[in-house]
């Protein structure tokens, strides 16, 4: 299936309070779309490297977050997975610290900034929601896996011999396999794992896993209250709560396998978030042009969900600098993160691809 879309009073939350597990509130955020992955070891290393090269500026001025921590908020399942990774001591290199697939870097990716239209967002999201609801889907059985293949790249500051620059990773493949309950999984990604990949097995429930998604409410108001509540519990408090909710919805749409009715509800819920806009042109990681639903955060970065202009199928996502902070190294038009969904399917085994056999 291709996922085809004021603070509420606490008393309003009781109807959905058991949908997602509770988590510790001081857990750190994760890198892009890692709500199903246990990758805290690499995140810690990236954060230490960045902090050493770029000391924090005075807190009175809004600071650009480490791009490896672009996902500054999490849904609870993601935080639980992160906690499991720390406790279990997961290594990202598949057990060999020198065994990662090499990943080259080059000049920072840039793009033309599309025109935002706040008035057009509700109508576009309504159309996207209808298209998502009309998408055929395949049920996932307990012994199967959700397979998602994508192309991704990130942009970040790099320091070599005291010289700072902004670089982008080369566009590379990313493959994930996750069981319906989220307890078993696998990741293969250049720069993060060896060619054989790493385990994503977890003994804690994941909110982005299929079994959790099928239980989500299909009333957009109820679902949005739940998303606000859960993202408030774990978000970086420098991130506005409306942006946190928008990013949380995007995570569930891009690297999960929501049933058609849930995907449609997620888009309807997004339409209710203040500041959401339609963008007339955006390009995914494979160069496919589309229209976008987007929201800009307080650092001047705009998160865009990119859709095919005709079918309204979700193509991918990107984060673009629209209004740089004063003296920022990141200029307008810099692409902080880009992705393209190339395949999403149900398969019978880890490392199996559609039409193939598990290795």
N, C-alpha and C positions, 0 to 999 in steps of 0.2 A: 504494500500500500504506500502511496505517496501522500504524506500528510498534507492534505490537499489542500484560518483564520487569523470621599471623606472617611476617615477611619470609622469603620462600623463598630457599634457597641458590642462588647464581649458577649453579651447575652445572645446575640444573633449567631454566634459561632457554634452553639451547642449541637446543632443538627449535623454538623460535619466534623466535629472535633476528633473523631476516631479514624478519619480517612487516611491520614498520614502520620507516621510515628513522630514522637517528640525527640528533641536533640539537645545536646549541650549548646549554650548560647555563645560560647567563646571560641568555637571552632573557626579556623581560618577559611577564607574563600578558596575556590579552586580555579584552575585554568579553564579555558573555553570548553564548554559542553562536557565537563567531566563528572556529571551527576551520576554516571554509571561506572566510574572508574576509580581505582585506588592508586593515586599518583602523587601523594603528598611528598614523597621523598624528593622528586624532581622539582616540585614547586618550591620547597624549602631552599633547595640549592639555587634556583633562579632568583629567589627573593634575596638571599644572602649576597649573591653576586651583584645584583642591581643596587642593593643598599650600600655596598662597599664602593661602587663606582660613582653613585649619585646620592650624596648625603641628603637627608630630608631638609626641605626648606621650612621657614617659619609656618606654623599652623594657621596663621591668620589668612594666608593666601590659599585658595583651593589648589590641591596638588594632583597632578596626573598620576593615576595608579600604575603600578608595575604592569606592563602589558601582559605578562604571564599570569597575572591575576585579573584579567579582563572580566571574568565572571565574578563580580564583587559580591554577589549574593548567591545563596543556594536554597534549593528546597531541601527538606529534612533528609530525604534519602541520600542525597549527595553528601551531606555532612556526615551521616552515619558511615558511608563508604569511606570517606576520608579518615574518619576515626579508626575504622578497621584497618586501613592501610598503615597508619602510624603504629598501631598495636602489633600488627603482623610483620612489620618491617619489610614491606614489599620493595623489591628492587626493580627499577624500570628497565634494566638492560637484560632481562631474562636470566639473571644470575651471573652474568659476566660484565663487570664494570666497563670493559673495553669492547663489548660486542654490539653496540648500537649501530643501526644502519646510518651511515654518514649522511649529513644534511648540510648542503652548502648554503651560503647566504650571499645576497647581492644588494644593490641599491634599494632604498625604500620603495615599496609599491605606492603608486599614486593613481588618482582617478579624477574624473570630472564629477563635481558635486551636483546631484539632481535637485530639481526644484521641489520644495515641500509645500503641501497643500493640506492644511488642517481640516478644512470644510469637506474635502473629498474622502477623508479616512473612513467615516462611518459607512458610507455607501459602498466603498471598495471592500471593506471587511465583511459587509453583508453578502456581497457577491462571492467572496472567497469562502465564507462559511457555507453557503449553499453548494458550492463546488465540492468542498470537503465532505459534506454530508452525502453527496451523490457518488462518492468514490467507493468502488468495490474493495473488499478487504478479505484477508485470509485469517481465520482464527489461528491462534498459536497454542499448540498442545504442550503439555507439561514436559515432554521429552524433546522439544524443539528449541530453536534459537532464533532470535531476531537478528538479522544480518544487515548492517548498514555500511556501505562503502561511500567514501567522500574524498574530495580533494581539498586540502587546507593549506594555509600559510599564515604566519604571524609576523608582525613588525615590532622591533624592540631596540632599545639603546645598547650599544656594544662598545667596550673599551679595550683597545689593544695598544700596549706600550704607552699608556697614558693618553692616547688619542681617542676621543669619543666620536661616535657616528651613529646614525640610525640605519639599521639594516633590515631586510626582509628575508625570511626563509624562502628557499625555492619551493614552488608548489609541489606538494607530495601527497601520496596516497595514505589514506587512513581507513582501517577496517576494524569493525567491532562485532562481536557475537555476544549476545546476552540472553540467558534463559528467561522464561516468563516471570519467574519470581525474583530474578536478579541475583540468585545465589551463585550462578556459574557464568563465566564470561571470558573473553579473550580480546586482546588488543594487538594489532600490528600497525606501527606507524614509524616512518623514518624519523630519526632524531630522538625518538623516545624509547624504542625497543630494538631488540635484535631482529633479524629476518624471520625468526620463528615466533616472535611476539612475547607477550607476558600474560599471566593469568589475571583475571578480574574477579576471581571467586571471592565471595563475601558471605559472612554469616549474619549480616544485618539486612533488613528489607530496604529496597530502593524505590523511591517514589516514582522514578521514571521507568521502572520495569513494567512490562505488559500487564501483569496481574494487578498491579496497583492502578494503572491507568483505566482499566475496564471498570473499576469501582468508583471512579470520580463522578461527581454529580453532573448532570446535563442541563442544569439550570445555570445560566451564565452569572447571575448575581450571587448565587450560593458558591459557585466555583471561584469567583473573583474574591469573595470574602476569605475563602480558605487560602488562596494564594497570597493575599496581603498578610494574613496572620502568620503563615509559615515563613514567608520571606522576611517579615519583621523580626522573627525569632533568631535569624542567623545572618542577616545582611550586615555588610560593612556600613556603619552608621553615617559615613560620609556620603553614601549613595542615597539619593532621595527615594522614598518608598515607592513612588509611582514608577520610577525607572527600574527598581528592583523587581516589581511585579511584572513589568514588561519583559525583562530579561528572563525571568523564571518561566514565563509562558513560552518564550522562544526556545528555551532549552528543551521543554517537553515536546515541542513540535519538530525540532531539527534532528535530534539524535535519539528519539524514542519511536514507538510504534503505536500511537494513539488510535483506538477505534474511530471510525468515521464520525459517530455522534459526539465523541469526546473532542476530536479535532475541531469540529464545527463549533462546539461550545467554547473552546479556548479562543477562537477568533472572535466570537461574540463578546467574550469577557474582555479581550484586548481593546475592543471598541469603546469600552467604558472607562478606560484609563486616561486621565487628563494628559494632554501633550502629545498624543499619538497622531501622526500625520501620514498622508499618502505622498509618495515620491514618484515623479514622472518617469525616471530612468535610473536603473541601478544594474550593476554587472556582477555576476557571481564569479567564483574562482575559475570556472571553465570558459569565461568570456561570454556567457549567455546574457543578453540584455533582457530586462524585465521591468516590471513596476514593483514598488516596494511599500511595505508598511513599516514605519520607523518611529523612533523616539530619540531625542537628543538628551544627553545627561548634563550634569553640571560642570563637566570638564570640556565641553564642546565637542564630544564624540557622539556620533549618531549611529545607533544600532539599527540595521535594516534587514527585514525579512524580504527576500526577493522571490517574485512569482512570475511565471510565464504569463505574458500579456493576454493570450487567448484562452488557454485552458485553466489559468489561475493555479496551476500546480506549483507547489513550493519547490524552488530551485536551490536555494541556499541562503546564506546569511553573510553579512559583512559589517564591520565597524569602521566608520570613516570619520576623520577629523574635519569638522565643519567650521568651528570657531575656535582656533587655538587659544590656549591661555597665554597671557603675556609672557614673553621670553621663552616660550615653549620650544623644545627641539622638534616637536611634531608640527609640521606646517599643514595649512588647509589642503585637503585633498589626499592626505596620507591615509593609506588603508592599514588600519591597525590589525585587523583580522579578516580573513576571507575564507568562505567555504562553498562547496558545491556538492549537493547530494547526487551521487551517480547511480546508486542502486540501494533499494530497501526491500528486503524479502524475508520470508520465513524458510529456514533450512533445518536439516535434521541433525547437524553436528557442528561442533566447533571447528573452525578453519575450513568448513565446507562453503562453497559459493553456489549460487543458483545454477542448477544444471550440472554441477560437478559433484565430487565426492570429498569427504573429509580426509585430510592428510594425517 
